Amino acid sequence: MSATGRRGLWTAASALAGGTLVAPLLQARDARALDHGALDPPVPPVGAVHTIERPDGARLHAVVCGSGHNTGAPTFVLTHGLACDHRLWAYQARLLASLGRVVVWDLRGHGASTTGPGPLARALRPEVHAADLAAVVTELATGPVFLAGHSLGGSATLIALRDDPALRARVAGAALIATPMTDPARAALAGSAVSALEAASVRVLFRWMVGDPALQRFFLEGRAGGAHGYAVLRTGGFGARPSPAHIATLREQIAATPPAVRRATLTGMDDMDLRGTLGAIDVPTLVFAGGRDRLVNAHQAATLAAELPQARSVVFASAGHAVVLERHAAITRRIALLAEEALTGSADLDRAASAAT
């Protein structure tokens, strides 16, 4: 690994460790500041509940908002990432429902979706999530389709668009938010020279962090766990001046995802490498990234935007991996503008990417 890569990894680890030591003080200080997330809380999406049965026995939970539109209206299908659920899209679902149908759904093992009877390691691979996404679109989407995915949800969106020409033909636009092209270890260190041994070491560290039951109790359960979990999420998942309400909603979703599911989902991404395979995705796409994202290096976001035939990148310099919450208004506005223009047959990506909010 290069000196820059080692320094970045050491800085991130030190910040996380330091945050846990001063967790109660950090939480108390944030509580005294104006919390914009509390003024406009992320209320879970409300709509018609659907269950989609998959051939292997898995049951996917989905919520359809804005279903009063006619069948020609667009459908926005939003896919969350690892250790979250459909509630991540609270802001986007509320605002996009004024334009068309909005489908938010839970990945297998997350939220109210099940994994089926097979081994978790096989059921929770990215290509399985991609096939599930295609099934959700087939079952619930009407009219032109717009896809949005955060983190692993963005990777699943890319795989679905790459591997399913019929789906790709239905999609009029896409938004990829903090989306890795490779496994999380390499995504976090993109742009650095990483040996196989170093990448494997980081993978082991990540699996321990997301899937160890003892860490679950220390960071996510009880009063002390609330403070420590707050500190780790604040430092590792968010950028500058995050909203305590946003941190709390993300922590709640992570705590609700079983450690075994988190670990198996992460393990399933070990051999994911989408680089050099995305040239057929000729869909107008916005790629959103946080300049302080410690999990998907901004270098990888730029690489992703450059590889897609019709894409523009939007970087929010002070946001982190939870940019989908931190900059929800700006992201939603740009998705809405992309949809409005695509429906008229002239998707101006430059205009959508630079739109004022």
N, C-alpha and C positions, 0 to 999 in steps of 0.2 A: 504494500500500500504506500502511496506517496506520502510525503511529510504533511501536505495539506489535508489529505484524507484522514491520516491519523490524528492530526490536530482537531479536525472537525468532530471526529468520533469521540475524542477525549473531552472536548468542550461540552458535547451533548451529555455524555455520561456524568461529568462533573456537575453540570447544571441540574440534572435529575437528582443526583445524590444530595446536592446542597439544598434543593427545594424541599426534600423530605425532612431535613433537619430543622428547617424554619417553617414547616407547614402551617402550624396554628397561627403564627404571626402573619404569614403571607395571606391566609384566608381572612383573618381579621382586618388587615389593611385594605384588601379588595372590597370587603363588605362596607367600608366607610365611603367608597367612591360611588359616583353616579353609575348605575348599572342600566345601560340602554336595553340589554336583553330582558331585564325585569319589567321595563316600561312597555316593551313589545315582546311578550313571552312567546317561545316556540310552542304553540298549542298543537297537539297531535292532529294530523289530518282526519277529517270526518267525512264519511261517505258510505257507499254500499260495499259491504264486505263480500269477497269472493274467495273460494278455495279451488285451486287448480290441482287436479290429480296427475301425478307424473307416472310414466310406465313402470318405474322401479319402486313405486309405493310411497314416494315422498309427497307431501301435501304442502302446496305453496299458499301462503296467506297474502291477499292483496286487498287494497282499499281503492275504490274508484270515486274520485271527487269530480264535481262539475258535470255530472252525467246528464244534465238537462239540455245540453247542446245537441244540435242535429247531427246526423251521422257523417256529414261532410266536414264537421269541425275537426281540428287537429287533436291528436292524443299525445300527451307527454307521459312517457314511461320513465320513472326515476328509480335508479338502483343504488342502494347504499353500499357501504364497504364493510370490512371485517369488524366484528364486535359491535355493530350498530343495528338498527332496524328501520322500518319505514318512517318512524317518527323523526328521523334526521331531516326529512324534507318538509318540515312544518311550514316554513316560510314560503318555499317554492310552490307547494301544493295549494296554498291559500291564494296566492297571486296568479298563478298560471291557470287556475280553474275559471278565471274570468274569460280566458281565451278559448278553452276547450276542455276535453276530458283530461284528468290527471290520474295516472295509475301509479301508486306507490306500493311496493311489495317487500316481503321479507325474504332474504336469501335463506337457503336451507340451513336449519339448525339455529337460525336467528329469529328473534321475535316469536311469532306464532307459527312459523313454518317448521315442518319436520324434515328429517334426513332420510327417511326410509329405513328398511331393515339391514342394509349392507354396511360394511365397514366405513367408519367416518372418513378415513384417509382417502377412500375412493369416491365417496359421495360429495365431498367438499372441495373438489378440484376446480380451478377456474373455468375449464371447458364445460363442466357440468353446470356451473352457474350461468354460463353463456347460453347453453341449451335451454335452461329454465327461463331465461330472459326471452328467448325467441318464442317459447310456449306462452308466456304472459302476453306478449304482443299479439300472437295469433288469437288467443282467447278473449282479450279484453280491449284491444285497440280498434278504433274506427277512424276513417279518414286518414290524412297524412300523419305520419308518426315522427315524433321528435324524442330522441333518447338522451338521457343525462345520467352520468354515473360518477360516484365519488370513490376514489381510492380503488379497492378491489372491484367495486361496482363499475368503475370506468374501464378496468382491464377486461372484465366480463363483457362489457359493451363492445370493446374493440374486437374481442375474439368472435362474438356473435356476428358483427358486421363483416369481419374477414371471412368467416367460414360458411355463412348462410346467405347466398346470393338472393334468395327470395325475400329474406328480411331486409337486406340492403336495398332492394328495389322499392320497399315501402317507406324507407326512412328519408325524410326531407331535411333533417338537420340533427346535429348531435352536440353535446357539451360534455367535456371530460374534465373532471375537477380533481386535482391532486392525484393524478392517475399514474401508477407505475407501469413501465414496460417490461420490467424484469422482476425477479424475486425481491422481497423487501430489503435484504441485505445489500444487494447491488444497487437497488434504487436509492437507498440512503447514501451510498458512497459513489454515485454516478459521477463520472468525470475524473475519478481517481484510479490509479493503477492498483487493482486488488487481486491478490493471489487467491488460488482456490482454497488454501488453508485459512486465510484471513476471512474470506467470505463464509466459509463453513463455521468459523468461530462466531461470527456475528449472527448467523442463523440460529445457532444453539442459544445464544444470549437472548435473541428475540423470542424464541419458543418458550424459554424459561420465564421471561417477563410476562407473556400473554397467557400462559397456560398452567402456571404453578398454583395449586390450590392454596398454599401457604401465603403466597403473594396476594391472592384474591382476598384472604382474610385481612392481611395487613393494610392493603391499599383501598379496599372497597367496602369493608364491613365495619360496623360499629362507629363510635364517635371519632376515635383516633384514625381509623381507616378512611373516614370521610375527609379529614384534613390532609392525610398523606396522599390519598388518591387525587384530591383537588390539586395539590402541589405538583404531582407528577404530570397530570393532564395539562395543567396550566403551562408547565415548562416544555413538555415534550410534544403537545398537540396543538398549541395555540401560539400566536405571535404576540405583538406588543399590546398591552392594555386589553386583555380579553374580558368578556362579560362573564361574571360569576354564574349568571343564569344559564349561559351557553355551556360552561364547564359542567354545571350540575346535570344538564340534560344529557350530555355525552356520557358522563360518569354513570348515570342511571342505565343507559343502554348497554354499556360495557358490562356492568355488574349483572345485568339480566341475561347475558350470553354465557352459557356454561364454559368453564375453562377448557374442557375437552374439545368443544367445538372451536374455540378460538385457536387452540394449538393445532388441531387437525387442518383447519382452514389455512393457517400460516404454512404448515408443512406442505399442503397441497400446492403452494405457490413456488416451492423450491426450484423446480426446473422451468418455471415460466420465463420465456424470453421472446418478446414480440418484435424485437428489433429486426428490421429488414424484411418484415412479412406483411406490411400494412398498405402497400401501394395500391391495392384494388379498392380501398375504402374511399371512394370519390364523393363522399357526403360532406356538405358544408359543416365545418366543425370549429367550435371554440374550445381552446385548451386553457383552463384556468389553473394558476399555480400560486402558492404562497412563497414569498421571498424568504421567510423564516421557517419553511417546512423542514423538519428534521428527519422525516420519514421518506419523502419523495424529493430527492435533490432537484433543485430548480434546473440543473443542467439536463436532467432526463426529460423534464417538461418541454424544454426547448427542442430537444431531439425528437420528441413525439410530434410536436407541431410541424417540424421541418419534414418529417417523413410522410405525413398525410398530405394527399394531393391538394385538398381544399381546407386549409386550417389556418387559424390565427391564434397566437398565444396572448394571454392577458395575465400579467403578473402583478399581484398585490404585495408590494414590497414588505409591508409590516405584518402580514398574516402568516399563519402556520398551516399545518396539515388540515385543521378544522376550518379552512377558508370558506367552506360551504355554509358555515354558520357565521363566521366573522364578517364576511362580506356578502351576506345573503341578498341584500337589496340590489347591489351592483350586479351580481351574477344573474339573479332572476330577471332584471331589466334587460340584460344583454341576451339571455335566452329568448325572452319575449320578442325582442326586436329581430333576432335571427328568424324566429318563426313567422313574424308578420311579413318580413321581406321574402322569405322562401315561398310563402303561399302566393305571393304576387309574381313569382318566377324570377326574382332578381335578388338573391341573397348577397348583400354587400357585406362581406366579412370584415373589411376594414372599418366600416361604419359601426357594425355591431360590436366589434372589439373595443372601439374607442368611445362608445356611447356614454354620455354623461348620465349621472343618476340623481 
